[in-house]
Amino acid sequence: MSGPEKFVQEALPIIVTFTIVALNYFYIINKIKIETYISSQSQIVNLSSEQNNKTSREKKLEILYSEIITALEADKLYLDPYFSLDDLTEHLNSNKTYISNALNKIGETTFYEIVNQYRIKNVINNLNSGNHKAFKIIHLSKKAGFLHQPQFNKAFKKETGMSPTEYIRSLENVGK
């Protein structure tokens, strides 16, 4: 064998080996890039799915909150002194957890707070209409759904910043 043929014969296995190693290297690098890309796309899809689920949950809570408000305003369920979360749950065909979540997350309130707010609004409407002249405040509070005077007084003060007596005096002072 002559010089060039011997060189090719000896160099050929090295060239082939080098080519195989280089191809493997590029294959591995590209495989890693592809896997990384697929992984990142999968994470984007998962995040998007979570956001859609969160948005869907929030919308459902907003709808339920709206139904709660409608039930309280239209049906005046709060006027029943024994009205409870169970009653509201049954009225809306829902469950306590969903109703509580809607009140807490959308309304930023609790069941008892919102019921007391509606009861106090009822009493204030009666007071502003002059009904306190014909009825005692205890009668108006019971008519609004309060069972006990101390519970009413506390809720009234929390809602208005004054006691029922102070509120009535302020109404009488406006008329002077």
N, C-alpha and C positions, 0 to 999 in steps of 0.2 A: 504494500500500500504506500501510496505516495503521501507527501506531507499534508496537502489540503484534505484528502480523503480521510487520513488518520485523525486530523484535527476535528472534522465533522463527526466522525464516529465516536470520538472521546467526548466532544463537547455536547453532542446531541442529548444524552441523558441529563446533563446539567441544565441545558436550555429547557428541556421538557419539564424537569422538576421545578425549575424557577417559574415557568409559565403556570404550572398547576398551583404552586404556592401563591402566586400573584392572583390568579383567578379565585382561589379560595378566600384570600384576603378581601378582595372586592365583593365577593358574594356575602361574606360575613358582615362587612361594613354596611352593605346595602340592606341585608336582612335586618340588621339592628335598626337602621333608619326607618325601614318599612314598619317594623314592629312598634317603634316609638311613635310613628305617625298614627298607626292604627290605635294604639293605646290612648294617645291624646285625643283623637276623634271620638273614641268611646267615652272618655271622660267628659267631653263637651256634650255628647248626647245624654249622658247620665245627669249632668248638671241641668241641662235644658229640661229633661224629664222631671227632675225634682222641682224646678221652678214652675213648670206647668202644673204639677200636682199641688204645690203650695198655693199657686194662684187659684186653682180649682177649689181647694179647701177653703181659702179665704172667701171666695165667691159664695160657696155654700153657707159659710158662717154669716156672711152679710145678708143672704136671703133669709136665713133662719132668724137673724136679729130683726129684720123687717117684719117677719111673721109674728114675732114676739110683741113688737110694738103695736102692730095692728090688733092683735088679740087683746092687749091691755087697753088700747084706746077705744076700739069699736065694741068689744064685748064687755068691757069694764069688769074684768075678772077680779081685779084688786079690791072691789067693794065687798067681796066675801071675806069676812074676818078669818076664815079658816083656809083661805086660798094658799096653796103650797106649790113648791117646785114640782111635786108629783102631779098636781092638778094641771099645771101648765104643760108638763110633759104629755099627759094624756090628751089634753086639748089640741096640741099640735102634732100628735102622733110622732113624737120624737123620743129622745132619751135625755136623762139628766146631764150626762157628760156633754153632749152637743149643745144643749141649751146653756149650760154654764159657760162653755167655751165661747159661744156667740156673745153672751152678755159680758164676759171678761175681756175678750179680745177685740170685739167690735164696739161694744157699748162702754167699755172700761168701767163696768159696774158689776154688782152682784145681784142675784135674784131679789134678796130682801131690800137692798138699797133702791132698786128700781120700783118695786112695789110700794115702798114707803114714799118715794117721790110722787108717784101717781096719787096716792092717798092724800098727801099734803097738798098737791095741786087742787084736788077736789075740795078740801077744806078751805083753801084760800079763795077758790071761786065762790064758795058759799059765803065766806066772810065779806068778800068784795061786793057781793050781791045784797048785803045787808041782812043776811039770814041770822047773824049772831044776835040781832035784836029780838028775833022771834024764838030762837032756840039757844040753849046753853051750848057752850063749846064742847062739852062732853058728848052731847047728842050729835053734833056735827062730826066729831072724830069717830064715833061709833058708826055713823052712817057712811063714812068714808072707808070703813074696814078695820079700824083700830079696835082691838079688844080692851086694851089697858091704857089708862090716862098717862102713866109715866112713859110708856113706849111712844105714845103720841107726842107728848111734850118734847122728848129727846129728838125725835125725828123732825118735828116742826122747827126746833131751834137749829138743828143741823142744816136744814134746807133753807131757812130764811135768815138765820143769824139772830133771831129774837124769839122770845117766848110767845105763845098764843095771846096772852094778855097784852104784852107790849105791842103786838101786831094790831090788835083791835084798837088800842089807844092811838096808834099811829093813823089808823083809818078815821077815827073820830076827830083827830087833830087836823086832818086834811079838810074835813067838812067845815071847820070853823074859819 
